[in-house]
Amino acid sequence: MIRQLTVIGVGLIGGSLARALRAAGAVQEVVGCGRGLANLERALELGVIDRISQDVGEAAEGADMVLVAVPSGAMEGVFRSMHTHLAPD
């Protein structure tokens, strides 16, 4: 069971995985993170995510799993922003 899944980039890929894990009963909470607040609010309304954060580090804190579903050019910045917020295990 994934206690907290953080999805950075709640688009087609990130949102689809979150929905599939929820449908399978494999996740308790999904935190959505992204740049576009309107997109995050829509995902919240649809039940894809449970909580919104626009701060990558904050979103990653406490996560059992982090899915990074952003364009490849944005990945380095995402990983730099979250690496100090992840648990050692």
N, C-alpha and C positions, 0 to 999 in steps of 0.2 A: 504494500500500500504506500503510495506517495502522499505524505502528509501535506506538503506544500510544493506545488509545481509553479515555477515562475516562467512565464512566457514573455520573452523580449522580442517584440514584433508580432503583434496579434493580427496577422493578416490571414491569407488563405492557408498557409502551411502551419503557422503557430496556432491559429484558431481551430483548425481541423484536428490537430493532434490533441489539443485540450478537450475538445468535444468528444473525441473517441475515447480518451482515457476516462472522462467523466461517465460516459455511457457504459463503459466496462466496469465501473465501480472501483477503478484503480487509483483515484485521486480524491482527497478530501477538500483541498482548497486550491484555487488557481489564481495567481496574481498576474495581472497583465501589465506590461510596461511598453511604452512606445512614445513617439514624439507627438502624434496627433491625438489630442484629447477627445475630439469628436468620435474617432474610431474606437478608442478605448471605452467611451461611454456607451456606444452602440453595442460593443461586445458584452458589457455589463448588463445592459437591457435584455440581450438575447440569452443570458445565462451562460455564456462561454467562459467568462471570468467572474471571480467573486470580489476582487479588489483591484483598484487602479493605483499605479505609481508611474510617474514620469521620470523618476530617478532610478537609474540602473542599479546602483549600489543598494539603495533602500529596498528595491524590489527583490534583489537576490538574497537579502538577509533572511536566514531561517529556512531557506529552500532546501528540500531534499533533492530536487532536480531542477536544472535551469535549461530551458530550450532557447537557443539563440536562433531566431528566424528573421534575420535582417539581411540586406544586401551585403555581399562579400566585402565591399569597400568600407562598410561601417563596422565590421566585426572587430577589428583591432581596438577601436575606441570603446566598444562595448566591453570587451574583455579587460581592458585597462580600468574601466570604471567600476567593474564588479569584483575584481580579484581580491581586494582587501576586505570584502564584505562576506566572503564565502567561509563556511566552517571548514576546519582542516580535514574533516573526513568526508 
